[in-house]
Amino acid sequence: MIEQTKALTLSSVRFQESSLIVHIYTERFGRRDYIIKGAFSKKSNKASFYQPLNLLELQVYEQPNKNLQMIKEVRVDYPLLSFRIQPKKSMILTFLTEFLEKVLKDDEIGNPELFQFLTESLLSLDAMNENFNCFTLQFMIRMSHFLGIGIHDGKMLLEETEVTAHVDPALVQVIDQLIEKDYHEAPSFNLHTRRIVMDKILSFYELQIQSFGKMKTLEVLRNVGNPFKKH
């Protein structure tokens, strides 16, 4: 059956000589894997549609019991141009892609509210010209609520992840501000503070989601310094 849905590209892998297998999160059906035949043929530009975190509009042949689905038509819904030309945003994109692959891999139902959150978050980042150092932290905090493991306040996050009974009041305040502020209103925190909060959030996800594991792109971010380096 041909169905229409909005979608978000997660990742892709080349298959055989000219095809592509794409992992996509769809608004209506959750995560789906699609095979794009002829994506790398000389006369095709199909592969360009499936860059990580592209927001798409799809017509698909929906067959729930098949491991690999097929796409009839595709178009870019919102072009996130700044992600491709700004190195700092490109690094954030790389990190978010790995993060979303981890937390969405078992979602095969679809969640319009979650999809709207993802879309609005990416559009917000695309529109921001500065002061987006805390975007990734805020995004992961907000995402936790859609996964049923909501981070409600700083005290709760630290109590869940601290190995001692001590909870730093100053750090609680930092996390509470990240929760309360919109993306474009995020306060400016130094590199050391952002790294501590990042570690706490990732530790929380590791505790709550058994298969989450370590983020491979975290060290890349830190070595390059882009989204964690203070403007």
N, C-alpha and C positions, 0 to 999 in steps of 0.2 A: 504494500500500500504506500502511495506517495504522500508524505507528510511535510509540513513546513515548520521550521523551528529556528529560533535564534541560537547562536552557538559561540563558544569560545575555544580556540585552538589551545591545546596544552603542549603537545610535542608531536614529532613525527620521525619516522625512520624509513630510509630507502629500502625498497623491496624489489628484488630481482634487478633487471637492467633499467627499467624506465618507470616503475610504479612507486607509490608512496603509501605507507600505512600511517594514518593520522589518528592521534588520540584527542578526542574533542569532548568538551562538556556542553551538553545541550540544555536548553531551557525546559523542554518538554520530556525528554527521555533520560536525563542524567548523562553519565559518561557512556560514550560509544566509540568504537574503533571502526574507522572507515578505510577502505582501500581505494586509492586514486590511481586508476590505470592510465598509463601514458603521461604521467605528471612531468617526466623529464624528457619527453620526446622533443625533437627540434622545433616543432611547430606549436608547442604547448607552453602556456605560462601558468598552468594549474598550480605548480608548487609554490608560487609566490603568494597564493591565497592563504597558505597554511603556516605562516610564520607564527612563532609562539605568541599567545595572548591576542591574536587577531580576533576581533569581534565580527561575526559573520551572520548572514542570513542564508539558510540552507533549505533546499528541497531534497528530501531523502527517501530512499526506498526502505521504510521501517519494517524490519523483520526481527522482532525481539529475541528469537531463539538462535540467531546467527551470531557468530563471534565477530565476523567482519561484515559491516554494512557497506552500502554504496550510496554515493551522492549523485543526484540528478542535476541540480543547479547550485551554484554558489556565487555569492557576491559579498563584498566587504560592507558591513553595516555602518561602522564608524572607523575611519582611518586614524589610527593613533600615531600620527606622524612624528611627534617629538620622541617617541620611544626608539625610533630608528636612527635619529641623528644626534641625540644627546647622550654621551657616554654614561653619565650618572644614571639616567633613567634606563638605559640599556642594561646596566648591572642590576638595577632593581627588578627589571623584567626577568632576567635570568634567575634570580633568587625566587621570585614569586612563581615562576613556572615550575620549579622543582617542588616548592611548597604545595602548590595546588595539585600537582601530580600525586603527592603523598596523601593529601586529605580527601581527595575526590575519587580515588581509584575504585572504591566500592559502591559509589552512588550510581545506581542504575534505574532510578525512579524519576528524577527531575524535580526541581524546586524553583518555581518562578521567582519567589522572594529572594532566594540565594542568588539566582542569576541576575536579578536586578541590582543587588548589592555589588556583585562582581563588576557589572557594567558601569555602574555609577562610580565605583572606586577607581577603575581604570581611566574613565573620562576625567575624573578629578585630577589624577596624577598627570594626565596628558596636558591639562590646562594650566598646571602650575609651572611657573618659571623659576621659582626659588623657594627656599624654606620647606623642602620636602624630605629632609633628613629623617624625620620621624614617621614617614608614611608607612614603611614596612611594619613598624611596631604597631601602629594604630590598626593597620589592615589585619594583622594576625589576631589582635585582640578582638576586633569586631567579628572576624570569621569564626571564632570559637563559639559564638552564640548560635550560628547556623548548624554547627556540628553537635550540639547538645552538650557541650562542655564549657559553657560560658564563663569567661573571666569577668567577674562582676566588679571587682575593685582591687586596688593594690594590695591591701592586707590579705585578701583571699589568695592572690597569686603567690605572694611571698610565703605564706603559711604552707601552701601546697608544695613549694619547691625548696624551701630552706632545710638544711640538714640539722640546724640548731633551732632552739625555740626563739631566738632573737629575730625580731623584724625591725628593719631600719625605717623609722618614721619618715625620713626625708625621701627614701626610695618609694614608699607608699604614696607620698604626695606626687611624685613624678608620674607614677603609673596612673593615679587618679586623674591627673591633668590630661594624659594621653587618651583616657577613656572619655572624658567630658568634652574635649575640644573636637571641632571638625578638622578635617585634613588641612584645610587652608589656614586654620587658626592654631595649629600645633605650636607649642612653646619651643624655644630653642634650648636644647640641653647639650652639654659637652660630650665629646667622643666617649670618654670613660663611662659616663652615666648611660649613654645609649647602648653601649656594649653589655653592661650589666643587665639592663632590661631585656635586651635581645636574648641573652643566655637564659634568663628566667622564663621568658615566654616559650622558648624552644624546649627547655626542660619540662615545662608544663605539658606541652604537646607530646613529648616522649612518654611521660607518665600516663597520659590519658588515652593515647592511641598506640597500641602495642606495636604496630608495624611502622610507626613513623620513622624511627632511626635518626641518624645524624644527617644534617644538611651539608651536602658536599660543596655547595656554592657559598657557604658562609665564609670560609677562609678566603675564597676568591674575592669576596666583597671586602674583607678586611685587609687583604694584601694590596688590593688596588686602592682601597680607601674611599671609593666614590660616595656611596650613600651614607657612610658613617663619618665622613670628614666634614668638620664644621666649615660653613661658608666664611 
